[in-house]
Structure formats: C-alpha cells, structure tokens
Amino acid sequence: MAKKKTAEERRRRAAEMRAQRLKEERRKKVLTVTGISVAAALVLGLLAFAIVMEIRSRNISGVEEYTVGSYVHVDTGQSVDYEQSPPVGGDHWPSWQNCGVYQEPVTTEFAVHSLEHGAVWITYEPGLAQGEVDALTSMYSPGDYLLISPFEGEMDAPIVASSWGRQVTAETTDDQNLTRFTQRYERGTDVPEPGASCSGAVAETAAEVEEVLAGGEQVEGGEMTDESAEDSEGSENAEDTEGSEGSEDSEGSEDTGTDEE
C-alpha cells in the first residue's frame, strides 16, 4: 500500500513539474514575443522620428526661386545689371571668384560665375555685428563651395544666402533656414556647370579688382587644381579666352602647312 502511494506521489510530482515547465515555457514565449514587439515598435518609432527630422531638415521656409535667363560671359570690366540684389545668376565675367571667406566685398560678376559652378554665396551687411560675422566665417571649411563676403548693395535682410536661381534671407545666423539652405544647395547639381572648380581663379576683392582694371591690366585667375573642373571648363576656356594656347597651336599648324607648301 505504501509502495503504491509512493508511485502515485512520484507521478503526481512529475505531472506538476511538467505543468510548471510548460507554464514557464509559455511565459518565456510571451516575454519573447512582447520583447520583439517592443523592439520593433521602438525601431519603427526611431525610423519615423528620423524621417520626420529629415523632412524638417529639408523644409526650408522663405526660399525664393527665380528663372535665370541669360548667363553668357561678358568682357571683364563690363558691368552687368542684375534683377536681384544680391544676384542669383545671370551674365558674368569669364573668371570666377574663389570660394572662401572675404572681409571685404567681392566683384559681383565674378561671384555669379561661382554660383554657376554650384557655390552658395552668403552675403551680409557691412555693419553686421562681429559675433555674427564670426559665426558665418565658421560655416566655411577649406574645399567647401561657399563664398562668404559683405555686400554693399541693397539686401532684404542682414544676411542673404544665394545659389543659382534661389535665395533665402536671415535676420541672424541662428536661423536654421540659413544652415539648411547652405547644406542643401552647396555643390548644387542643377546649375549650368555642376562640378566645375571654385578655386584657382580670382582671389582679389572688388576694390583690388577695380584698381587692377583702372591700371589697364587684366584680372586673370590662377591655374585650376581640380582636374575634373579642368575637363568641364575646357569648352568654356576655349570659348572665353581669346588668343588661347589652343588657338595659337591651330594657327601654328596652319603656318606650318603653308611653309610646307
């Protein structure tokens, strides 16, 4: 009788242990599924947040867009009357203004050529507080397609950022639209000459350029260091530089042919 009771007790305990084990397994499954659901919800939430932030970062309020009509090269020294101030494109001089930070105004016709290459031109009132000027200066890093300079013409705000065909104004450097505009349109691809150089040309300020022109000299940019820019500018150089080496070579070939004849 005692043996029978002991066997039944063992079976009962075994059944209880199996039931407890099944209960634990179900609980673990529930926790696992819940954990996965929470993790998935967290990932989706982070993804949604990232998408919202990306949309917000691309949402630039107050951007004015313009259609740029003519944008041919005119003779260096020939003044161009632009529709916007500062301009967002138009006719310009054969050389371009090197991207960088200038403490004095630069020549507008050179700066417009920089816009044609995909640069963003940030202009500010000459009387802007030094702290604001320093903040603008800090936006530039070597190699950037940013041109930062004071502007003596009319502007709708203390700070104006211009790219080819677009413009946004800012009262202070704290305006996020200024940063977003710069990040979005620097090295723009929807410009007449995307990828062309923003260095190796004119480094002089407007006053220095005027002095050179007044002396009857020509303002000539240095050699371009960007090979891709050299390739993209090849046709432009051939069109805009009279008496270029290519022309001289072709004339030399004709002379040689004449001599042979």
C-alpha positions, 0 to 999 in steps of 0.5 A: 500500500505504501509502495503504491502511494509512493508511485502515485506521489512520484507521478503526481510530482512529475505531472506538476513539474511538467505543468510548471515547465510548460507554464514557464515555457509559455511565459518565456514565449510571451516575454519573447514575443512582447520583447520583439514587439517592443523592439520593433515598435521602438525601431519603427518609432526611431525610423519615423522620428528620423524621417520626420527630422529629415523632412524638417531638415529639408523644409526650408521656409522663405526660399525664393526661386527665380528663372535665370535667363541669360548667363553668357560671359561678358568682357571683364570690366563690363558691368552687368545689371542684375534683377536681384540684389544680391544676384542669383545668376545671370551674365558674368565675367569669364573668371570666377571668384574663389570660394572662401571667406572675404572681409571685404566685398567681392566683384559681383560678376565674378561671384555669379560665375561661382554660383554657376559652378554650384557655390552658395554665396552668403552675403551680409551687411557691412555693419553686421555685428562681429559675433555674427560675422564670426559665426558665418566665417565658421560655416566655411571649411577649406574645399567647401563651395561657399563664398562668404563676403559683405555686400554693399548693395541693397539686401532684404535682410542682414544676411542673404544666402544665394545659389543659382536661381534661389535665395533665402534671407536671415535676420541672424545666423541662428536661423536654421533656414540659413544652415539648411539652405547652405547644406542643401544647395552647396555643390548644387547639381542643377546649375549650368556647370555642376562640378566645375572648380571654385578655386584657382581663379580670382582671389582679389576683392572688388576694390583690388579688382577695380584698381587692377582694371583702372591700371589697364591690366587684366584680372586673370585667375590662377591655374585650376587644381581640380582636374575634373573642373579642368575637363568641364571648363575646357569648352568654356576656356576655349570659348572665353579666352581669346588668343588661347594656347589652343588657338595659337597651336591651330594657327601654328599648324596652319603656318606650318602647312603653308611653309610646307607648301 
